[in-house]
Amino acid sequence: MRNRTRAVVGVAVGAAVTAAVAAGASAVVSNGDGTDQNQPSPAAAAAGKTTGDIDGDGYADLGVGAPDGTVSGKSKAGYVAVTYGAQGGVDTARHSTLTQASPGVPGTPEAGDHFGSAVVRGDVDGDGYTDLIVAANYESIGDAARAGSVTVVFGSKDGLSSDAIAFHAPTATAYRYFGDTMAVGDYNHDGRDDIAISDGDKVQVVNGAANLRDTATPKMSAVTPPGGGAGIEHLSSGDINGDGFADLVTVAYQDDPADEGTLGVLPGSSGGLKSTPLGEDVALWFASYRAVVGDVNGDGKDDVVIDTGFSDGPDDARLRTYPGTASGLDTANPVTWKGEAQNGTASQLTDINGDGYDDLVVSDTAAEAPGGYNDAGAITVLKGTKEWLTDAGAQTFSLDTEGVPGSMEGNDHFGDSVSPADYNGDGKPDLAIGVPKRTDGAGAVALLYAGGDGLTAEGSALIGPGDLGSPATKAAFGTELSGPATK
C-alpha cells in the first residue's frame, strides 16, 4: 500500500524577512510603484479578458502558496504571497501577503492550518477581476480536526481587496481535508466561475454569483465523482464535449488510493454540474494519476492526458491522451505516447507557442543536479499538434539552464507546481514554476516567459519570499501557484 501524499511540504530553516510580516500583519505589505503597473497590456486589451488578472490591467497576476509559513508566531499557519504582472513581466515591487490575519479575511492564523495548501483562480462574482480561492486543508472546525476550510478573496481595480468570505463543508468532519484539491470552471455557463471542492468522498460545488462576496455561508451542492465512494485524488476543469459548458474531470477511488481508481467526467449544463457522467469512465490501475486537461489537437474540445509518477503501472498508460468528443472522452481510441519516455509527471497543458495546440509541461522534481545531487528538478515542454503530442522540438529547463537565474541544487524540487498565465501581456502564456524546498525549505518561484517559438530563458527571474516581503522560515513558498488545478 502507498501512503497518500498531500500538497503540504515539511521544510527547514530559510532566510529571514521583515518582522512585521512574520508577525502576521495586514494583507497589503506594499502596493509599490512597480514599473508599468498602471499601463494596460495592448495585446490583452485587443484579445479581451486576461485569465488570472486580479486588478484588470491586462496582465495576469500570481498567487504563491506557502502553506508552511509562520504567521503571528504560529508555525505552519500558512500564507499566500501575491505579485502583479506588468509589461516587463512579474513586478516584485508591487506585492502583498495574504494570511488569516489580513484585514477582511475571516478566521485566525493557527499552527498547522496550512493556509495556502491549495490556491486556484477564477472570477466567481463575474465583475471582470480574478479572485483567489485558497484552502487551509488542515484547519480544525470546532472539534473536527483537519476538517479544512476555503477562503475566497475578491479582486478589484487596486488588486486584492479586503472583501473575503470563508467557509467549510456543510458538515465539518474530522480528517476530510476540505479543499485538499479544487477546480474552477463555469459549469452553468452564466459568465461566473464556479468552485468544485473535494470533501472526502464528495465534491461540493459553490456556484458563482454576483453577490457571492456578501454571502458568508454560500450554498453548496454535492456530487459523487464517477467511481468514487471513498475519496478523491484529483479535480480539473475543461470543456470536454465542446458545448460551451465547463465539465469537471475527476479521479476518485472506492477503497484506497493505492488501489484502483476511476477517471470520469461530470458534464456542465444550464443547471450546473450533472450527476450522470459524460460518456464512459476509465478504469485506472491506482488512483494516483493526474488528469491534465487541455486542447492538444486544436479541435475545440478539451482532451485529457493521464500520467503518474509511480513506476509500477503499465508503460503505455504514461502520457496517454483521451480525446474529447461530443459524447465525452474517446475511451475506445486513446492516443498512446510514442516519443521518448519522460521522467516526472504531466503537470499542465497550455499553448505556449501560440499555434493553437496546447503543449504539455512535464515536471520532473527528481531530476539530478550536476554532481549527482537528487531531487533538484526540471521541466520539459512537449508540443501539441494536430497529430497529438510530440517530443520533436521539446524544451527542457532547470535552474542549470543558461540564462535562468540561480543554480540547480539537490532537494530544490523545481517543478513541484506550475502556473501558466500571460504575466507580461504579450498574448502568450508564460510559466511560473514552484521550487518549494529551495534555500533549506524557504522556497522560491522561477518565471520563464514565452518567446517566438516556446519558452525562453531571456528575462527569466527567480523570486524568493523575501522579494515579496513574506515570511521565509520553513515557508515552502511555491508549493502551490494560482492557476488551473491539477493536484
Backbone torsions as a table, in degrees:
resi	resn	phi	psi	omega
1	MET	NA	143.6	177.0
2	ARG	-104.6	146.5	175.3
3	ASN	-84.3	136.9	-179.8
4	ARG	-68.1	134.5	178.0
5	THR	-101.6	121.3	179.7
6	ARG	-96.3	166.2	-175.9
7	ALA	-81.4	54.0	176.0
8	VAL	-137.2	131.1	-173.9
9	VAL	-119.3	129.6	173.8
10	GLY	-83.6	133.4	-174.2
11	VAL	-135.7	173.0	179.6
12	ALA	-106.5	-163.8	-169.5
13	VAL	-72.7	138.2	176.8
14	GLY	-116.8	-167.7	-177.8
15	ALA	-74.5	155.9	-179.5
16	ALA	-81.3	151.9	176.5
17	VAL	-137.0	-171.2	-174.0
18	THR	-61.2	137.5	-176.6
19	ALA	-67.5	-30.0	-177.9
20	ALA	-62.9	-42.6	179.9
21	VAL	-71.9	-41.2	179.2
22	ALA	-59.5	-26.7	178.2
23	ALA	-80.7	-3.4	175.9
24	GLY	83.0	44.7	-179.2
25	ALA	-76.1	-156.6	-168.3
26	SER	-67.2	167.6	179.7
27	ALA	-65.1	-38.5	-175.9
28	VAL	-95.4	105.9	176.4
29	VAL	-81.2	-45.8	178.2
30	SER	-155.2	125.8	172.4
31	ASN	-81.6	-22.8	174.0
32	GLY	63.2	177.1	174.4
33	ASP	-125.9	47.6	-174.1
34	GLY	-53.5	137.2	178.7
35	THR	-53.8	134.7	175.5
36	ASP	71.5	4.6	-172.4
37	GLN	-65.5	-24.1	-179.4
38	ASN	-101.2	6.7	-179.8
39	GLN	-102.3	112.3	-179.0
40	PRO	-65.4	150.6	-179.7
41	SER	-73.9	121.3	178.1
42	PRO	-60.5	-43.1	-179.0
43	ALA	-63.8	-43.3	-179.7
44	ALA	-68.3	-38.0	179.4
45	ALA	-63.0	-37.9	178.9
46	ALA	-69.4	-35.8	-176.0
47	ALA	-85.0	-18.9	-177.1
48	GLY	105.4	-155.1	-173.6
49	LYS	-58.7	137.6	178.9
50	THR	-99.4	126.8	178.3
51	THR	-64.4	130.8	177.2
52	GLY	85.5	13.9	-175.8
53	ASP	-92.2	99.4	-174.7
54	ILE	-70.1	-36.5	-174.8
55	ASP	-106.2	3.8	172.3
56	GLY	72.2	22.9	-178.9
57	ASP	-94.7	4.2	178.4
58	GLY	94.7	-2.0	177.0
59	TYR	-114.9	133.1	177.0
60	ALA	-67.8	147.9	-179.6
61	ASP	-116.2	162.4	-169.8
62	LEU	-124.4	128.4	170.9
63	GLY	-106.9	130.5	-176.4
64	VAL	-116.2	115.4	178.5
65	GLY	-79.0	130.1	175.6
66	ALA	-128.3	75.9	-170.1
67	PRO	-68.1	-14.4	179.6
68	ASP	-100.5	5.8	-178.0
69	GLY	-66.3	146.3	177.5
70	THR	-87.6	127.8	-179.0
71	VAL	-131.4	131.4	-179.3
72	SER	52.9	33.9	179.7
73	GLY	78.2	4.2	-177.5
74	LYS	-98.8	114.6	-179.0
75	SER	-65.5	133.9	177.2
76	LYS	59.8	26.8	170.9
77	ALA	-66.4	-39.4	172.9
78	GLY	91.8	153.9	177.4
79	TYR	-153.6	171.2	172.4
80	VAL	-125.9	121.1	174.1
81	ALA	-89.9	141.3	-177.7
82	VAL	-125.1	131.8	173.5
83	THR	-134.4	155.4	-166.3
84	TYR	-110.9	147.7	178.0
85	GLY	-76.6	158.5	179.7
86	ALA	-158.3	175.2	-175.9
87	GLN	-59.1	-33.9	179.7
88	GLY	-89.8	6.8	-176.8
89	GLY	108.1	-171.4	-177.4
90	VAL	-57.3	128.7	-174.1
91	ASP	-103.6	98.9	-175.5
92	THR	-70.9	-12.4	177.8
93	ALA	-70.4	-17.7	179.8
94	ARG	-115.0	110.2	-172.6
95	HIS	-154.0	166.6	175.0
96	SER	-151.1	158.6	177.2
97	THR	-122.9	121.9	-174.3
98	LEU	-104.0	124.1	178.0
99	THR	-137.2	177.5	174.9
100	GLN	-78.7	4.3	171.2
101	ALA	-104.2	1.4	-178.1
102	SER	-73.0	148.1	177.7
103	PRO	-55.0	130.0	177.2
104	GLY	87.6	-14.3	-179.3
105	VAL	-87.6	120.9	179.2
106	PRO	-66.0	152.4	175.1
107	GLY	102.2	-177.3	-177.2
108	THR	-140.9	136.3	176.2
109	PRO	-61.7	130.7	178.0
110	GLU	-133.5	147.1	-179.8
111	ALA	-56.9	129.4	175.3
112	GLY	81.2	9.8	178.3
113	ASP	-68.1	-35.5	-176.6
114	HIS	61.1	45.9	171.2
115	PHE	-60.0	125.8	-173.2
116	GLY	99.9	9.1	177.9
117	SER	-66.5	-23.6	169.7
118	ALA	-144.1	139.5	179.5
119	VAL	-139.1	118.0	175.6
120	VAL	-128.5	167.8	-173.6
121	ARG	-127.5	152.8	176.1
122	GLY	175.1	158.5	177.2
123	ASP	-97.1	88.7	-171.4
124	VAL	-81.8	-18.0	177.7
125	ASP	-108.0	3.0	172.3
126	GLY	68.5	25.2	-178.5
127	ASP	-93.8	2.8	178.9
128	GLY	93.6	-5.9	178.6
129	TYR	-109.9	132.7	178.9
130	THR	-69.2	139.0	177.6
131	ASP	-108.4	155.4	176.0
132	LEU	-104.3	132.9	176.8
133	ILE	-112.8	119.4	-169.6
134	VAL	-123.9	130.9	176.4
135	ALA	-99.9	147.0	166.0
136	ALA	-122.2	83.3	-165.2
137	ASN	-74.4	-10.3	177.7
138	TYR	-103.4	5.4	-176.6
139	GLU	-68.4	135.6	175.6
140	SER	-84.0	140.1	176.5
141	ILE	-116.2	107.6	-173.4
142	GLY	61.1	-125.2	179.2
143	ASP	-90.7	0.5	-177.4
144	ALA	-88.3	99.4	-177.6
145	ALA	-68.0	136.9	176.8
146	ARG	53.5	36.0	175.4
147	ALA	-69.5	-36.2	176.9
148	GLY	92.8	151.7	177.2
149	SER	-145.1	164.6	178.9
150	VAL	-131.4	136.1	178.1
151	THR	-119.7	134.9	174.2
152	VAL	-111.1	122.0	176.7
153	VAL	-112.7	126.4	-169.0
154	PHE	-89.9	142.8	177.1
155	GLY	-81.3	165.9	179.3
156	SER	-159.1	175.6	-178.9
157	LYS	-64.0	-19.1	178.4
158	ASP	-98.8	7.8	-176.6
159	GLY	104.0	-156.9	178.2
160	LEU	-58.8	134.5	-178.9
161	SER	-93.9	179.1	174.0
162	SER	-93.7	10.8	174.6
163	ASP	-88.3	123.2	-178.7
164	ALA	-153.7	152.2	172.1
165	ILE	-129.1	151.9	176.9
166	ALA	-135.7	143.0	-177.2
167	PHE	-153.1	164.1	176.4
168	HIS	-127.9	-176.8	-178.8
169	ALA	-62.4	152.8	178.4
170	PRO	-52.7	-36.8	172.4
171	THR	-122.0	105.7	-179.1
172	ALA	-70.6	120.8	-175.2
173	THR	-125.2	134.5	-178.2
174	ALA	-58.3	137.3	175.1
175	TYR	61.6	30.7	172.2
176	ARG	-89.9	-20.3	177.6
177	TYR	53.6	49.3	179.1
178	PHE	-51.0	125.2	-178.8
179	GLY	89.9	6.1	179.3
180	ASP	-53.5	-37.4	171.5
181	THR	-139.0	142.0	-177.5
182	MET	-140.2	158.2	172.8
183	ALA	-142.9	154.2	-179.3
184	VAL	-128.5	134.8	177.4
185	GLY	-169.6	156.6	-179.9
186	ASP	-88.4	82.7	-173.1
187	TYR	-71.2	-25.6	179.4
188	ASN	-106.9	5.4	173.4
189	HIS	55.9	44.5	178.5
190	ASP	-104.9	8.2	179.0
191	GLY	89.5	2.0	177.6
192	ARG	-125.2	137.5	179.8
193	ASP	-73.6	144.2	176.1
194	ASP	-108.0	159.2	-175.9
195	ILE	-117.5	125.6	174.2
196	ALA	-105.2	126.7	-170.6
197	ILE	-128.9	129.4	176.6
198	SER	-68.3	138.9	179.2
199	ASP	-144.0	74.0	-177.7
200	GLY	67.6	-113.4	-178.5
201	ASP	-93.7	0.5	-179.0
202	LYS	-118.6	163.2	168.2
203	VAL	-112.5	121.8	175.2
204	GLN	-93.7	132.1	-177.7
205	VAL	-114.4	125.3	174.0
206	VAL	-106.6	115.8	179.5
207	ASN	-75.9	137.9	174.2
208	GLY	-63.4	149.9	-178.8
209	ALA	-156.4	149.3	-178.9
210	ALA	-60.7	-30.0	-177.5
211	ASN	-103.1	20.2	-173.9
212	LEU	-61.4	-34.5	-178.7
213	ARG	-68.1	-14.6	177.6
214	ASP	-101.2	7.7	-176.4
215	THR	-109.5	99.7	-174.7
216	ALA	-63.1	-38.8	-180.0
217	THR	-124.6	90.2	-176.9
218	PRO	-66.7	148.7	176.9
219	LYS	-69.7	140.1	178.4
220	MET	-124.4	147.8	171.9
221	SER	-121.0	138.1	-174.8
222	ALA	-103.1	138.8	172.5
223	VAL	-130.8	150.2	176.1
224	THR	-99.8	124.4	-178.9
225	PRO	-67.7	152.2	177.6
226	PRO	-54.1	132.5	178.8
227	GLY	76.2	2.7	-176.5
228	GLY	-82.3	-167.4	-178.1
229	GLY	137.6	-23.3	177.9
230	ALA	-119.6	-42.0	-177.7
231	GLY	-170.8	170.4	-176.7
232	ILE	-122.8	132.7	177.7
233	GLU	-99.1	-46.3	-173.6
234	HIS	-142.6	147.2	173.5
235	LEU	-133.5	136.5	174.6
236	SER	-146.7	159.6	-179.9
237	SER	-120.9	150.5	174.9
238	GLY	179.6	163.6	179.2
239	ASP	-95.6	90.2	-173.4
240	ILE	-69.8	-39.6	-175.8
241	ASN	-100.1	2.7	174.1
242	GLY	69.6	26.0	-177.7
243	ASP	-95.3	3.7	179.1
244	GLY	93.0	-10.1	176.0
245	PHE	-100.7	131.0	174.9
246	ALA	-66.0	142.0	176.8
247	ASP	-112.2	157.7	179.7
248	LEU	-104.9	120.1	178.6
249	VAL	-97.6	127.8	-172.7
250	THR	-127.6	149.5	165.7
251	VAL	-123.7	120.4	-175.4
252	ALA	-136.3	171.0	-178.6
253	TYR	-143.8	154.7	-178.9
254	GLN	-93.4	-27.4	-172.3
255	ASP	-123.7	-76.6	-175.7
256	ASP	-138.7	141.9	-177.6
257	PRO	-63.3	-16.4	176.2
258	ALA	-80.1	-11.8	178.7
259	ASP	-101.0	-158.5	-172.7
260	GLU	-64.0	145.1	175.2
261	GLY	-125.5	176.3	179.7
262	THR	-136.8	130.1	170.8
263	LEU	-95.6	126.7	-179.7
264	GLY	-146.4	170.9	-179.3
265	VAL	-131.7	126.5	171.0
266	LEU	-101.2	121.1	-172.5
267	PRO	-80.0	146.7	171.1
268	GLY	-80.2	160.4	179.1
269	SER	-160.4	175.5	178.9
270	SER	-62.0	-22.3	177.1
271	GLY	-95.6	7.1	-178.5
272	GLY	100.2	-163.7	-179.5
273	LEU	-65.6	135.0	174.8
274	LYS	-87.8	152.6	179.5
275	SER	-86.8	-14.9	178.0
276	THR	-89.0	124.4	-176.2
277	PRO	-60.4	151.8	174.6
278	LEU	-88.5	115.8	178.3
279	GLY	70.7	-160.7	-176.8
280	GLU	-86.9	144.7	173.6
281	ASP	-80.2	163.6	179.4
282	VAL	-118.6	122.2	175.9
283	ALA	-76.4	132.6	179.7
284	LEU	-112.4	155.4	-175.6
285	TRP	-72.3	-28.1	170.4
286	PHE	-156.4	170.3	-171.5
287	ALA	-81.9	-14.7	-174.0
288	SER	-83.9	53.6	170.0
289	TYR	-106.4	142.6	168.9
290	ARG	-88.4	141.7	174.1
291	ALA	-114.4	103.7	-175.2
292	VAL	-100.0	129.1	-168.5
293	VAL	-113.5	134.1	176.0
294	GLY	177.4	170.8	-176.7
295	ASP	-96.4	91.5	-174.5
296	VAL	-70.3	-42.4	-173.6
297	ASN	-99.2	6.1	172.8
298	GLY	68.7	28.1	-178.0
299	ASP	-95.6	4.8	178.8
300	GLY	89.8	0.2	176.8
301	LYS	-122.1	134.2	-178.3
302	ASP	-74.3	143.3	179.0
303	ASP	-110.1	167.8	179.1
304	VAL	-124.6	125.5	173.1
305	VAL	-104.2	126.9	177.4
306	ILE	-105.1	148.0	179.4
307	ASP	-161.6	158.3	178.3
308	THR	-148.0	149.4	175.7
309	GLY	-82.6	-10.0	179.4
310	PHE	-72.0	143.7	-174.3
311	SER	-96.5	-3.8	-174.0
312	ASP	-102.2	9.6	173.6
313	GLY	-87.8	166.6	179.1
314	PRO	-59.7	134.8	-178.0
315	ASP	-60.7	-34.4	-176.5
316	ASP	-75.5	-3.2	174.9
317	ALA	-91.3	-9.4	176.2
318	ARG	-74.0	127.7	-179.2
319	LEU	57.0	33.3	175.5
320	ARG	-78.9	134.0	-178.9
321	THR	-107.0	128.5	172.6
322	TYR	-104.0	112.1	-176.8
323	PRO	-66.7	144.0	171.7
324	GLY	-81.3	138.2	177.7
325	THR	-136.5	173.6	-179.8
326	ALA	-61.4	-22.7	-178.8
327	SER	-105.4	9.1	179.5
328	GLY	117.0	-165.7	179.0
329	LEU	-66.3	138.7	176.7
330	ASP	-81.9	88.0	-177.1
331	THR	-77.9	-17.6	-178.6
332	ALA	-81.9	-21.5	-175.7
333	ASN	-132.4	59.0	178.2
334	PRO	-66.9	152.7	-179.1
335	VAL	-98.3	115.2	-178.7
336	THR	-83.0	135.6	178.3
337	TRP	-64.8	128.4	-176.3
338	LYS	-113.9	-0.1	-180.0
339	GLY	-84.3	-168.3	178.7
340	GLU	-65.7	145.7	178.1
341	ALA	-58.5	136.4	-177.2
342	GLN	-107.7	127.2	171.5
343	ASN	-75.0	150.0	178.9
344	GLY	97.0	-158.3	-173.2
345	THR	-141.0	141.3	176.5
346	ALA	-56.9	135.0	-173.1
347	SER	-119.0	-51.9	-177.3
348	GLN	-147.5	150.7	168.6
349	LEU	-114.0	127.5	179.4
350	THR	-161.9	150.3	-175.2
351	ASP	-87.9	84.6	-174.6
352	ILE	-70.5	-39.0	-175.2
353	ASN	-93.8	2.9	172.7
354	GLY	69.4	26.6	-178.9
355	ASP	-96.5	4.1	178.6
356	GLY	93.7	-0.2	179.0
357	TYR	-121.2	130.2	-179.9
358	ASP	-72.1	136.5	179.5
359	ASP	-100.1	152.6	-176.6
360	LEU	-103.3	127.0	173.3
361	VAL	-95.9	122.4	176.9
362	VAL	-107.2	124.1	-179.9
363	SER	-100.0	124.7	176.8
364	ASP	-117.0	85.0	-176.9
365	THR	-69.9	-12.2	-179.6
366	ALA	-92.7	0.3	-177.6
367	ALA	-57.2	139.9	-176.1
368	GLU	-81.1	144.9	170.7
369	ALA	-84.1	160.6	173.9
370	PRO	-53.1	136.6	-176.5
371	GLY	96.5	-1.7	175.6
372	GLY	84.8	16.1	179.1
373	TYR	-77.3	129.4	-172.5
374	ASN	-78.7	159.1	167.8
375	ASP	61.2	34.8	174.4
376	ALA	-76.8	-48.3	173.4
377	GLY	102.6	150.3	177.1
378	ALA	-160.3	162.6	172.4
379	ILE	-124.4	151.5	174.1
380	THR	-128.4	136.3	178.0
381	VAL	-106.2	120.3	176.6
382	LEU	-103.6	131.4	-173.3
383	LYS	-78.7	139.7	169.9
384	GLY	-86.0	146.4	179.4
385	THR	-144.1	174.6	174.9
386	LYS	-60.1	-26.8	179.7
387	GLU	-101.0	26.9	174.9
388	TRP	81.2	-164.8	-172.4
389	LEU	-72.2	146.3	177.7
390	THR	-141.6	152.7	174.0
391	ASP	-97.8	5.9	172.3
392	ALA	-66.3	125.0	-178.6
393	GLY	75.7	17.6	180.0
394	ALA	-62.1	147.9	178.8
395	GLN	-120.2	138.5	176.0
396	THR	-123.8	134.5	-179.7
397	PHE	-131.5	146.0	173.5
398	SER	-151.8	-177.0	175.2
399	LEU	-77.4	3.9	173.8
400	ASP	-102.0	-2.5	-179.8
401	THR	-72.8	133.8	-179.5
402	GLU	-57.6	129.8	179.6
403	GLY	95.9	-15.9	177.4
404	VAL	-89.8	127.3	-178.0
405	PRO	-63.7	157.1	177.4
406	GLY	92.0	-171.7	178.5
407	SER	-141.4	151.7	-177.3
408	MET	-81.0	117.0	-176.0
409	GLU	-129.2	150.5	-179.8
410	GLY	-59.8	142.6	176.3
411	ASN	69.1	19.0	175.2
412	ASP	-72.0	-37.9	-174.9
413	HIS	62.5	44.7	171.9
414	PHE	-58.1	127.4	-179.8
415	GLY	98.0	4.8	-179.6
416	ASP	-61.0	-30.2	173.7
417	SER	-139.8	151.4	-178.9
418	VAL	-141.5	132.7	178.0
419	SER	-128.7	111.7	174.7
420	PRO	-86.5	132.6	176.6
421	ALA	-168.8	160.4	-178.0
422	ASP	-91.1	83.7	-174.4
423	TYR	-76.0	-21.3	-179.4
424	ASN	-110.9	6.7	171.2
425	GLY	69.6	26.0	179.9
426	ASP	-95.3	5.0	177.1
427	GLY	91.9	-0.7	178.8
428	LYS	-122.0	143.5	179.0
429	PRO	-72.9	133.7	172.6
430	ASP	-97.2	176.7	179.4
431	LEU	-123.3	127.7	164.4
432	ALA	-98.8	134.5	-172.2
433	ILE	-128.6	121.5	-179.2
434	GLY	-76.3	138.9	176.6
435	VAL	-129.8	68.9	-162.6
436	PRO	-72.2	-13.9	-178.8
437	LYS	-106.9	7.2	-178.6
438	ARG	-66.0	154.4	179.0
439	THR	53.9	57.1	178.7
440	ASP	54.8	36.1	173.8
441	GLY	94.3	-1.3	174.3
442	ALA	-63.4	-42.2	177.5
443	GLY	96.5	166.8	-179.9
444	ALA	-162.8	169.9	174.2
445	VAL	-134.0	129.8	174.9
446	ALA	-97.2	142.9	176.7
447	LEU	-115.5	121.9	174.1
448	LEU	-118.5	131.5	-174.9
449	TYR	-104.7	151.6	179.8
450	ALA	-74.6	138.1	177.2
451	GLY	-110.4	-150.4	-176.9
452	GLY	-70.2	-33.1	-177.5
453	ASP	-143.3	49.4	179.4
454	GLY	128.0	-163.2	179.8
455	LEU	-75.1	156.1	176.1
456	THR	-139.2	152.2	175.6
457	ALA	-79.8	-12.6	-177.9
458	GLU	-62.7	127.7	178.9
459	GLY	76.4	5.5	-177.5
460	SER	-66.2	160.8	-175.4
461	ALA	-144.4	157.7	174.3
462	LEU	-128.5	117.7	-172.6
463	ILE	-113.6	128.8	174.0
464	GLY	-106.6	168.8	-178.9
465	PRO	-58.5	-33.3	178.8
466	GLY	-63.3	-29.0	178.5
467	ASP	-67.7	-20.8	-179.9
468	LEU	-111.3	14.4	178.2
469	GLY	65.5	29.9	-174.6
470	SER	-111.2	156.1	178.3
471	PRO	-60.3	140.9	-178.3
472	ALA	-109.9	-36.5	-172.0
473	THR	-59.0	118.4	178.6
474	LYS	54.5	38.6	-172.9
475	ALA	-85.8	-33.0	-170.7
476	ALA	56.5	41.1	179.0
477	PHE	-59.6	122.3	-177.7
478	GLY	101.5	1.8	174.8
479	THR	-58.7	-38.4	177.2
480	GLU	-130.0	147.5	175.8
481	LEU	-131.9	137.3	-179.1
482	SER	-60.6	132.0	-178.3
483	GLY	163.3	-169.2	176.2
484	PRO	-61.6	134.9	-175.8
485	ALA	-80.3	135.9	170.9
486	THR	-130.2	-9.4	-177.3
487	LYS	-90.0	NA	NA
